[in-house]
Amino acid sequence: MTRMMRSLLSLLVTALVIVTFSFDARSQNRPPNARTAFKTMVSHRGHIPGVKSVAGPAGMETAATFSGSPYDVGPSITPTTTVPEAEEHIAVDPSHFNNLVAMISDFSLRGGFNTSKFAFSNNDGSNWNESFVPLSAGFPATADGHLWQANSDPVVAIDKLGNVYLENLYLQVDSAFNITNDGLYVCVANLQSGPRFTQSGCHAIKTALAPTTFIEDKPWIAVDNSTSKSSGTVYASWTHFTATSDMIFVSHSTDHGATWSKPIQINPDSQNGAVQGSQVAVGPAGEVYVAYEVFLGSTGDQGQHFIAESTNGGASFGKTVAMTPIFNNLSFSAPYRDNTFPALAVSPVSGNAFIYDVYTDQPGTNSRTAFVRSTLPAALTSFTSPISINDVTTGQRLMPAVAVDSNGVVNISWFDTRGSSGTVTLLDIFATYTKDEGGTFAPNAQANSSSIHASSRGDFIGDYAGIAASPDSTNSLAHPVWTSDGLGFNGQMQTSTLTVP
């Protein structure tokens, strides 16, 4: 491998040392023990230069109209028992709304190497049972017989039959903690089994079992729970990195995650090397959408979100369309990573299936949580202008999540520093909802009971968070998930139940 390739690959892993580590060279199928915690992600290989900003100056963004009552917020609950943890996601059973499955990266095993953990609740998040993804000899193990050093970037989805899909990266690194190869896998089990996941149920979407210059990163997952002929199809999107470029890929499975289609590229070649942060969502007619960010400007400090649609079960996708204007990426100084990736959701309400994108940008000193919506249901013709859905302008905002329930209520949560008196090392989770497709929003509600601490040591609170929407017989409920603190403060997964008045 050339020095340039090694240098580029080294960007994909940042070592956050927790205790002194030791490393022994062993066979590929028996990973070494290492005492470190690390996280993946390179935001992009480059950017598309020569674009002039159209992001407005501070104070020029349009504010949402706030009315009605905020969520009724339940107590903060910790579903897991090990530390530290960060980067979480959650899904609701579309057939039994009281069933929830959440995932998080856990750093408590093998001296701190990431291991994906999931937690299951069958009573709207009041009580939880936890477990790691399948392990063999203490290492994450997959159906192809491979043992891996680490997992990363967990996301979860549930279909109408109760099948749970745990998607995450499986990682191999060298003695310098550069990623040498990885794989994108999905583990499948049914909720009726507990759920109990097995090594034989963890199948590859795309994998390299030996050192390579190709790396997969930042996956997302969605299931077609519509009544269309493609119902039951599972979709996965992610960023595929080469030694010098990157692009957005998508694949699908029609046999409950056992096998996956050949990946196809979503973004046009002209955007290669400047893309990251994809999400995939499915509409009520089985239409599939993949959104992602393109990095622009002279240094990649600006961004724009694009989206593509498939109407044939993921066999092909149409031309990409811009969802947002060009905006300023987050520039406030913080001890953790932040990003401006899309948070994508499509209303499951037939005939009213609007497409929603929520993200954070920074038009001035303070950042905002921005909201856009397709101007027509299930149509990529155009999107509304962004509006700010944070009802306090002071402080910074990052990493929103969005989910729409079967009543069409849009639920949104995000990290927010508004209560930290000017410091960005204390964060809270704020949330709002809209019942009229973004016409009005509820006043923001704080979803967590104790502030999230992040150190000044290059701490990690994740690259995203999650929220699930689960209307029961009488209420519309939302379930955000977050990490209680950064890795430096032994954060754990937390959640609360938000009830729409």
Salt bridges, closest charged atoms under 4 A:
ASP24 OD2 - ARG26 NH2 3.69
GLU130 OE1 - LYS117 NZ 2.58
ASP153 OD2 - LYS218 NZ 2.51
ASP159 OD2 - HIS256 ND1 3.80
ASP174 OD2 - ARG6 NH2 3.51
GLU216 OE2 - LYS206 NZ 3.54
GLU216 OE1 - HIS240 ND1 2.88
ASP217 OD1 - LYS218 NZ 3.97
ASP357 OD2 - HIS305 ND1 2.74
ASP361 OD1 - ARG368 NE 2.63
ASP391 OD1 - ARG418 NH1 2.91
ASP416 OD2 - ARG397 NH1 3.17
ASP416 OD2 - ARG418 NH2 3.11
ASP463 OD2 - LYS218 NZ 3.36
ASP463 OD2 - ARG337 NH2 2.61
ASP485 OD1 - HIS453 ND1 2.98
